[in-house]
Amino acid sequence: MSGSVDMSNGLPSHPERATLEGKNKFLGFWFFLGGETILFATFFGTYLGLRNGTADGPTSTDIFHLDLVFIMTMLLLTSSLTSVIAMSAMKKNNFKAMMTWMVITVILGLGFLGMEIYEFYQYVTHYEFGFTTSAFSSAFYSLVGLHGAHVTFGLCWITLLIIRYAKSGITLTNAPKFYVASLYWHFIDVVWVFIFTVVYLMGAGG
């Protein structure tokens, strides 16, 4: 039961949903994710429709290198795991552990983002594969770039929470904020799994 209290630390066992404000944040977030899902579905559909429109430019088999993308994927999936550990620590009222794992999550996310920027740089400089090169390139950068923008937003969100509540401890006010940010991060990871499969694996296979 979400409102039950763990007497070992004085906080409810689910502090992220122990208050009406927390429950409203949780509910509102799922509505938000519904809109985000439709947005990404639209971009995926556009990409699938244009992926063969290369206009004599580079194709997916020419530019995609799965070794780099695999490392990026491992970084992002690991960051999802660290955010799970952080939320577990939050429910145990272990503030130091929660903040430590959230910082690690941010570091892993930054590593992913840096490698994605490097990937785009390689495509532009070595393959002359820019946003306006072809319909395929436009669809690719729009979809993957949209995800990258969400990663950037998520990193800023979590970082601001870490800074703002660095010395406050876990409270019924900030617990929902950390929890919702963690859920958002999981959503970003799930979207990347689809990108890795639909864009990179299918693209590398022709």
Residue frames as qw, qx, qy, qz and C-alpha x, y, z in Angstrom:
[[0.000, 0.889, 0.459, 0.000, 0.00, 0.00, 0.00],
 [0.452, 0.582, -0.015, 0.676, 1.48, 3.31, -1.14],
 [0.243, -0.792, 0.089, -0.553, 0.68, 5.13, 2.07],
 [0.878, -0.407, -0.212, 0.137, 2.16, 2.54, 4.45],
 [0.085, -0.914, 0.353, -0.179, 4.98, 3.73, 6.65],
 [0.807, 0.158, -0.451, 0.348, 8.38, 2.13, 7.07],
 [0.540, -0.838, -0.073, -0.032, 9.06, 2.72, 10.75],
 [0.804, -0.175, 0.050, 0.566, 12.81, 2.27, 10.25],
 [0.385, 0.102, 0.153, 0.904, 13.10, 5.64, 8.55],
 [0.078, 0.522, 0.428, -0.734, 9.82, 7.44, 9.23],
 [0.284, 0.321, -0.381, -0.819, 8.94, 7.84, 5.53],
 [0.844, 0.252, 0.223, -0.418, 6.12, 6.10, 3.67],
 [0.711, -0.108, 0.630, 0.292, 7.29, 3.04, 1.78],
 [0.465, 0.487, 0.495, 0.550, 6.38, 4.84, -1.45],
 [0.177, -0.593, -0.207, 0.758, 7.19, 8.51, -0.73],
 [0.081, -0.054, 0.497, 0.863, 6.81, 9.42, -4.41],
 [0.333, -0.370, -0.618, -0.608, 3.06, 8.75, -4.23],
 [0.299, -0.335, -0.750, 0.485, 2.33, 9.35, -0.56],
 [0.080, 0.461, 0.271, -0.841, 0.77, 12.78, -1.10],
 [0.528, 0.697, 0.447, -0.187, -1.96, 14.07, -3.39],
 [0.187, 0.860, -0.317, -0.353, 0.63, 16.26, -5.14],
 [0.250, -0.405, 0.844, 0.248, 2.81, 13.22, -5.77],
 [0.515, 0.332, 0.790, -0.021, -0.10, 11.22, -7.16],
 [0.425, 0.838, 0.191, -0.283, -1.08, 14.11, -9.45],
 [0.018, 0.739, -0.568, -0.361, 2.48, 14.41, -10.74],
 [0.383, -0.126, 0.903, 0.148, 2.52, 10.70, -11.44],
 [0.506, 0.570, 0.636, -0.120, -0.83, 10.79, -13.26],
 [0.296, 0.890, -0.048, -0.343, 0.04, 13.91, -15.25],
 [0.181, -0.578, 0.708, 0.363, 3.32, 12.37, -16.29],
 [0.475, 0.150, 0.854, 0.150, 1.57, 9.41, -17.91],
 [0.442, 0.807, 0.349, -0.178, -0.60, 11.77, -19.94],
 [0.041, 0.851, -0.390, -0.348, 2.57, 13.56, -20.99],
 [0.353, -0.308, 0.838, 0.280, 4.18, 10.27, -22.03],
 [0.575, 0.496, 0.649, -0.051, 1.14, 9.47, -24.14],
 [0.355, 0.910, 0.003, -0.214, 1.76, 12.59, -26.20],
 [0.149, -0.704, 0.643, 0.264, 5.48, 11.84, -26.41],
 [0.564, 0.014, 0.816, 0.121, 4.74, 8.33, -27.66],
 [0.557, 0.720, 0.408, -0.066, 2.55, 9.68, -30.46],
 [0.124, 0.916, -0.286, -0.252, 5.27, 12.19, -31.37],
 [0.278, -0.497, 0.785, 0.243, 7.96, 9.53, -31.67],
 [0.618, 0.291, 0.730, 0.016, 5.61, 7.16, -33.51],
 [0.465, 0.856, 0.133, -0.183, 5.10, 9.89, -36.11],
 [0.032, 0.815, -0.536, -0.216, 8.84, 10.35, -36.55],
 [0.491, -0.192, 0.842, 0.117, 9.39, 6.59, -36.78],
 [0.629, 0.547, 0.548, -0.071, 6.71, 6.33, -39.45],
 [0.325, 0.912, -0.139, -0.205, 8.28, 9.17, -41.40],
 [0.211, -0.634, 0.716, 0.204, 11.71, 7.57, -41.18],
 [0.584, 0.064, 0.806, 0.070, 10.43, 4.20, -42.40],
 [0.567, 0.729, 0.365, -0.117, 8.73, 5.91, -45.30],
 [0.302, 0.927, -0.213, -0.061, 11.85, 7.83, -46.35],
 [0.645, -0.553, 0.490, 0.197, 14.71, 5.48, -45.43],
 [0.726, 0.184, 0.530, 0.397, 15.18, 4.40, -49.04],
 [0.337, 0.916, 0.180, 0.121, 15.14, 7.95, -50.42],
 [0.682, -0.437, 0.130, 0.572, 18.91, 8.36, -50.59],
 [0.349, 0.926, 0.013, -0.144, 19.02, 10.52, -53.77],
 [0.776, 0.484, -0.245, 0.322, 22.33, 8.89, -54.81],
 [0.145, -0.763, 0.467, -0.423, 23.81, 9.89, -51.45],
 [0.078, 0.290, -0.910, 0.286, 25.16, 7.58, -48.73],
 [0.717, -0.303, -0.484, -0.400, 22.91, 4.71, -47.71],
 [0.696, -0.624, 0.208, -0.288, 22.50, 3.22, -44.27],
 [0.971, -0.056, 0.057, 0.224, 24.84, 0.34, -45.09],
 [0.554, 0.602, -0.150, 0.555, 27.51, 2.86, -46.14],
 [0.005, -0.670, 0.290, -0.684, 27.59, 4.86, -42.90],
 [0.743, -0.551, 0.081, -0.372, 26.25, 2.84, -39.98],
 [0.440, 0.359, -0.763, 0.308, 28.87, 1.21, -37.74],
 [0.727, -0.506, -0.366, -0.285, 27.25, -0.93, -35.08],
 [0.663, -0.081, -0.493, 0.557, 30.29, -1.09, -32.81],
 [0.069, 0.188, -0.213, 0.956, 29.94, 2.59, -31.86],
 [0.548, -0.344, -0.225, -0.729, 26.16, 2.38, -31.62],
 [0.773, -0.265, -0.574, 0.044, 26.43, -0.73, -29.43],
 [0.427, -0.039, -0.469, 0.772, 28.63, 1.14, -26.93],
 [0.221, -0.236, 0.008, -0.946, 26.14, 4.03, -26.93],
 [0.699, -0.323, -0.448, -0.454, 23.32, 1.57, -26.28],
 [0.694, -0.203, -0.593, 0.354, 25.16, -0.04, -23.36],
 [0.182, 0.093, -0.324, 0.924, 25.81, 3.37, -21.81],
 [0.425, -0.257, -0.110, -0.861, 22.16, 4.35, -22.01],
 [0.776, -0.284, -0.512, -0.235, 20.82, 1.01, -20.78],
 [0.576, -0.095, -0.571, 0.578, 23.28, 1.04, -17.89],
 [0.037, -0.172, 0.204, -0.963, 22.13, 4.54, -17.00],
 [0.638, -0.331, -0.327, -0.613, 18.58, 3.21, -16.82],
 [0.765, -0.227, -0.574, 0.182, 19.76, 0.56, -14.36],
 [0.362, 0.028, -0.432, 0.826, 21.54, 3.12, -12.19],
 [0.321, -0.283, -0.008, -0.904, 18.39, 5.23, -12.02],
 [0.768, -0.323, -0.477, -0.279, 16.48, 2.14, -10.84],
 [0.648, -0.133, -0.537, 0.524, 19.07, 1.64, -8.09],
 [0.064, 0.199, -0.205, 0.956, 18.72, 5.33, -7.18],
 [0.561, -0.347, -0.198, -0.725, 14.96, 5.00, -6.78],
 [0.794, -0.257, -0.548, 0.065, 15.42, 1.88, -4.69],
 [0.447, -0.008, -0.443, 0.777, 17.74, 3.86, -2.41],
 [0.223, -0.314, -0.009, -0.923, 15.14, 6.63, -2.22],
 [0.727, -0.375, -0.378, -0.435, 12.49, 4.22, -0.97],
 [0.775, -0.250, -0.459, 0.355, 14.95, 3.10, 1.72],
 [0.240, -0.969, -0.048, -0.021, 15.55, 6.74, 2.70],
 [0.730, -0.279, 0.212, 0.586, 19.22, 6.42, 1.74],
 [0.249, 0.939, 0.069, -0.229, 19.73, 9.94, 0.44],
 [0.207, -0.705, 0.563, 0.378, 23.47, 9.67, -0.15],
 [0.472, 0.011, 0.834, 0.286, 23.14, 6.50, -2.21],
 [0.446, 0.730, 0.514, -0.059, 20.25, 7.95, -4.21],
 [0.139, 0.938, -0.136, -0.286, 22.21, 11.08, -5.11],
 [0.346, -0.501, 0.707, 0.360, 25.33, 9.06, -5.94],
 [0.486, 0.232, 0.810, 0.232, 23.46, 6.82, -8.36],
 [0.354, 0.862, 0.336, -0.136, 21.65, 9.78, -9.92],
 [0.050, -0.837, 0.395, 0.376, 25.02, 11.47, -10.54],
 [0.409, -0.202, 0.824, 0.335, 26.28, 8.25, -12.15],
 [0.490, 0.593, 0.639, 0.004, 23.15, 8.23, -14.31],
 [0.215, 0.940, -0.003, -0.263, 23.96, 11.74, -15.51],
 [0.231, -0.637, 0.632, 0.376, 27.58, 10.82, -16.25],
 [0.478, 0.111, 0.837, 0.241, 26.52, 7.82, -18.33],
 [0.404, 0.786, 0.458, -0.096, 23.95, 9.95, -20.14],
 [0.047, 0.897, -0.258, -0.357, 26.60, 12.55, -20.93],
 [0.377, -0.341, 0.781, 0.362, 28.81, 9.78, -22.30],
 [0.489, 0.461, 0.731, 0.117, 25.99, 8.66, -24.59],
 [0.266, 0.920, 0.208, -0.201, 25.30, 12.20, -25.75],
 [0.155, -0.760, 0.477, 0.414, 28.96, 12.88, -26.43],
 [0.418, -0.086, 0.836, 0.345, 29.25, 9.75, -28.56],
 [0.437, 0.672, 0.598, -0.001, 26.11, 10.66, -30.48],
 [0.128, 0.934, -0.091, -0.320, 27.55, 14.09, -31.30],
 [0.281, -0.516, 0.708, 0.391, 30.77, 12.37, -32.42],
 [0.511, 0.283, 0.796, 0.158, 28.70, 10.00, -34.58],
 [0.367, 0.862, 0.325, -0.126, 26.95, 12.90, -36.31],
 [0.072, -0.848, 0.374, 0.370, 30.30, 14.65, -36.81],
 [0.422, -0.230, 0.805, 0.348, 31.73, 11.56, -38.50],
 [0.498, 0.547, 0.669, 0.064, 28.73, 11.27, -40.82],
 [0.241, 0.944, 0.111, -0.195, 28.99, 14.89, -41.93],
 [0.096, -0.824, 0.474, 0.296, 32.78, 15.14, -42.32],
 [0.329, -0.314, 0.851, 0.262, 33.63, 11.67, -43.64],
 [0.342, 0.333, 0.859, 0.183, 30.53, 10.73, -45.60],
 [0.109, -0.012, -0.225, -0.968, 29.09, 14.16, -46.51],
 [0.285, -0.468, -0.821, -0.160, 25.87, 12.96, -44.94],
 [0.019, -0.023, 0.299, -0.954, 24.16, 16.15, -43.80],
 [0.342, 0.375, 0.636, -0.581, 20.62, 17.00, -42.87],
 [0.539, 0.623, 0.036, -0.565, 19.73, 18.14, -46.42],
 [0.125, -0.365, 0.832, 0.400, 21.67, 15.44, -48.30],
 [0.304, -0.132, -0.831, -0.446, 18.59, 13.33, -48.96],
 [0.660, -0.432, -0.184, -0.587, 15.15, 12.43, -47.65],
 [0.850, -0.179, -0.461, 0.180, 16.82, 9.58, -45.78],
 [0.449, 0.125, -0.398, 0.790, 19.31, 11.88, -44.06],
 [0.272, -0.395, 0.043, -0.876, 16.61, 14.37, -43.10],
 [0.804, -0.371, -0.288, -0.365, 14.46, 11.61, -41.60],
 [0.781, -0.052, -0.475, 0.402, 17.46, 10.09, -39.81],
 [0.267, 0.192, -0.347, 0.878, 18.66, 13.31, -38.19],
 [0.453, -0.422, -0.087, -0.781, 15.10, 14.32, -37.29],
 [0.856, -0.338, -0.342, -0.190, 14.37, 11.06, -35.48],
 [0.768, -0.099, -0.379, 0.506, 17.73, 10.47, -33.82],
 [0.186, 0.329, -0.178, 0.909, 18.18, 14.19, -33.16],
 [0.550, -0.535, -0.162, -0.620, 14.75, 14.35, -31.50],
 [0.871, -0.346, -0.332, 0.113, 15.82, 11.57, -29.18],
 [0.585, 0.123, -0.275, 0.753, 19.11, 13.36, -28.50],
 [0.141, -0.502, 0.028, -0.853, 17.17, 16.49, -27.59],
 [0.761, -0.510, -0.217, -0.338, 15.13, 14.46, -25.11],
 [0.821, -0.130, -0.336, 0.444, 18.32, 13.03, -23.62],
 [0.290, 0.329, -0.180, 0.881, 19.67, 16.56, -23.22],
 [0.449, -0.547, -0.085, -0.701, 16.45, 17.69, -21.54],
 [0.869, -0.382, -0.308, -0.053, 16.50, 14.68, -19.23],
 [0.684, 0.043, -0.321, 0.653, 20.10, 15.35, -18.23],
 [0.015, 0.425, -0.114, 0.898, 19.31, 18.98, -17.46],
 [0.660, -0.509, -0.225, -0.505, 16.23, 17.97, -15.48],
 [0.877, -0.305, -0.320, 0.190, 18.05, 15.42, -13.31],
 [0.535, 0.195, -0.256, 0.782, 21.08, 17.70, -12.85],
 [0.189, -0.520, 0.029, -0.832, 18.90, 20.57, -11.65],
 [0.791, -0.494, -0.234, -0.277, 17.16, 18.26, -9.18],
 [0.818, -0.097, -0.325, 0.464, 20.52, 17.08, -7.86],
 [0.295, 0.315, -0.185, 0.883, 21.74, 20.65, -7.41],
 [0.388, -0.545, -0.103, -0.736, 18.51, 21.96, -5.91],
 [0.824, -0.478, -0.043, -0.301, 18.09, 19.18, -3.35],
 [0.591, 0.436, -0.595, 0.326, 21.76, 18.43, -2.70],
 [0.153, 0.210, -0.695, 0.671, 21.42, 19.04, 1.04],
 [0.548, -0.249, 0.034, -0.798, 17.72, 18.63, 1.73],
 [0.299, -0.058, 0.923, -0.236, 17.45, 14.89, 2.15],
 [0.149, -0.264, -0.838, -0.454, 14.52, 12.84, 0.87],
 [0.270, 0.198, 0.446, -0.830, 11.16, 14.48, 1.50],
 [0.430, 0.500, 0.745, -0.102, 7.58, 13.97, 0.39],
 [0.295, 0.844, 0.021, -0.447, 8.07, 17.06, -1.79],
 [0.162, 0.683, -0.601, -0.382, 11.14, 16.07, -3.76],
 [0.488, -0.086, 0.868, 0.030, 10.58, 12.29, -3.88],
 [0.638, 0.588, 0.478, -0.139, 7.89, 12.57, -6.62],
 [0.302, 0.881, -0.243, -0.271, 10.16, 14.87, -8.63],
 [0.162, -0.529, 0.813, 0.179, 13.05, 12.43, -8.61],
 [0.561, 0.145, 0.812, -0.075, 10.74, 9.53, -9.34],
 [0.583, 0.734, 0.269, -0.221, 9.07, 11.19, -12.32],
 [0.178, 0.818, -0.485, -0.253, 12.47, 12.24, -13.71],
 [0.349, -0.306, 0.882, 0.088, 13.59, 8.63, -13.41],
 [0.624, 0.430, 0.638, -0.136, 10.50, 7.42, -15.28],
 [0.434, 0.854, -0.081, -0.277, 11.21, 9.95, -18.02],
 [0.062, -0.657, 0.722, 0.208, 14.74, 8.58, -18.29],
 [0.523, 0.033, 0.852, 0.001, 13.39, 5.05, -18.68],
 [0.593, 0.692, 0.338, -0.236, 11.12, 6.29, -21.47],
 [0.233, 0.835, -0.419, -0.270, 14.13, 7.75, -23.28],
 [0.279, -0.392, 0.869, 0.113, 15.91, 4.40, -22.96],
 [0.610, 0.329, 0.710, -0.122, 12.94, 2.47, -24.35],
 [0.509, 0.817, 0.037, -0.269, 12.74, 4.81, -27.33],
 [0.035, 0.726, -0.646, -0.234, 16.45, 4.28, -27.98],
 [0.516, -0.074, 0.853, 0.028, 15.95, 0.50, -28.06],
 [0.620, 0.628, 0.453, -0.125, 13.45, 1.03, -30.88],
 [0.285, 0.890, -0.274, -0.228, 15.85, 3.40, -32.66],
 [0.278, -0.522, 0.790, 0.159, 18.69, 0.91, -32.31],
 [0.569, 0.172, 0.804, 0.014, 16.50, -1.81, -33.82],
 [0.526, 0.739, 0.407, -0.106, 14.58, 0.08, -36.50],
 [0.239, 0.934, -0.217, -0.151, 17.27, 2.53, -37.61],
 [0.094, -0.715, 0.685, 0.102, 20.63, 0.88, -37.00],
 [0.537, -0.110, 0.836, 0.020, 20.06, -2.88, -37.10],
 [0.646, 0.593, 0.474, -0.077, 17.64, -2.73, -40.02],
 [0.302, 0.914, -0.191, -0.193, 19.83, -0.11, -41.71],
 [0.217, -0.614, 0.738, 0.175, 23.07, -2.06, -41.35],
 [0.560, 0.082, 0.823, 0.045, 21.32, -5.10, -42.76],
 [0.026, -0.001, 0.610, 0.792, 20.14, -3.17, -45.78]]
